[in-house]
Amino acid sequence: MHKVKLAAITCELPARSYENDDPVFAAVPDLSESWWQFWGVNRRGYFDPRNGENEFSLVVRAAERLLRSSDTAPDSVDMLICSASSPIMTDAGDVLPDLRGRLYPRMANVLSKQLGLSRALPLDSQMECASFLLNLRLAASMIRQGKAEKVLVVCSEYISNLLDFTSRTSTLFADGCAVALLTRGDDDSCDLLASAEHSDATFYEVATGRWRLPENPAGEARPRLYFSLFSDGQNKMASFVPTNVPIAMRRALEKAGLGSDEIDYFVFHQPAPFLVNAWAEGIGARPDQYQLTMGDTGVMISVSIPYTLMTGLREGKIRPGDRIVMAGAATGWGFAAQVWRLGEVLVC
C-alpha cells in the first residue's frame, strides 16, 4: 500500500470583506453585541459576480496557481474531486460560456475541461462543512491502492447566493474556495494515518437549505432557496455538536495508535468559538495547539478547514514532520476526523 502526501494547498477569498456594521446587514434585526461575541465573526467576504467572482472563476484561478507553483502538468493529474454546498452553479467558464444558473451537471467536469486535466477522472462529492475531509479520504484511498498518483481536491462555496439578508444567520457565513494536491508519498515521512466518521440525523432539520420567504419579507416577496437555521438552532447545536467531534477524533486517534498528547496541532472547522473551544477541550488540546480563523473570514463551510490548515502552515504553527488532527461537523449531521503526518507542504 502506498503512502499519501499532502503536497500543496492554496485558497482564494473574495476581494471585498464586509464588516459587522456594513449596510448590507441593514435589514437584519436584533444584531446585539452579544450576538457578535457569541459567533465571533468580525468580517466576511462575498463573491461579487459584477467583478467576475463566483464559485467557478476563483477555483480556476486557485487551481491554476497551485498547478503552476507545484510544477504539476495538468495531464499528470489522475483525479479531480470537487465539492460545492450551494445547489446552484452559476458559471461554467469557457467550456459552456452561455450556461448560467444550473443545478447540474456540477463542477468537476467543466473544471477538469477548463484546467486541461485530460486524463483525470472528475468526481463531485458532498458532505457540507466536512467535504474537504471526505475528499481527502477519497483521494487518499485511490492513491493508497495505486489507482492514482496525483489527485486535486477542490472545495468552493458560494453561500452568499443562498443567504437571507433579513435573517441574523446571514451575518455568519462567507464565500471562498480551496484547492489541495495529494500525491503518492515516497517514504514514511508523511501519510494519512487514520480517519473516522459517524453520523446522527436526529437534528437533521436544524440547518438546511429550503424554499421559503425571507424571515422579514418586504413588499411582495416570493419564496426562494435560502439557507435556514432552525429557530432554536443555536441551543440545539449546543446539545450535540460539542461532544460528537471529540468522539470522531478519539476514534481516529485509536485507529492510528496515538494519544492526543502525541499530536502537534489540531485543525478544526470554524463554526463558532464556543464549538471550536469545546472540541479542543474535549480532546485535551492546549490553546497554542489550535486557532480560530472565523473572525476574519466568516464561516466558509467546507473551505474553513483547508483555510485554517493553510494559515497554520503559513504562520509556522504546523511544520514538516508534525502529526496533526483535522476535524469538524457537517449539517445533516456528520462528524469526521483525520490524523495526518505531514511532510513539506507547498503553500501557494
Protein Blocks (a to p, Z undefined) as FASTA:
>chain_A
ZZdddfbdcddddfbdcdfklcklmmpghiafklmmmnopabdcdddfknopafklmmmm
mmmmmmmmnopafklpfbdcdddfblbdfbecjmlmmbghifbdcfklmmmmmnopakbc
cddddehjmmmmmmmmmmmmmmmnopafbdcddddddfklmccckbfklmmpccdddddd
ddddfblkbccfbdcddddfklmmmpccdddddfbdghjadddddddddfklmmmmmmmm
mmmmmmmmmmmmmmnopafklpfbdcdddfbfklmmmmmmmnopafklcccfklmnopnh
jmmmmmmmmmmmmnopacghiacddddddehiacddddddddddddZZ
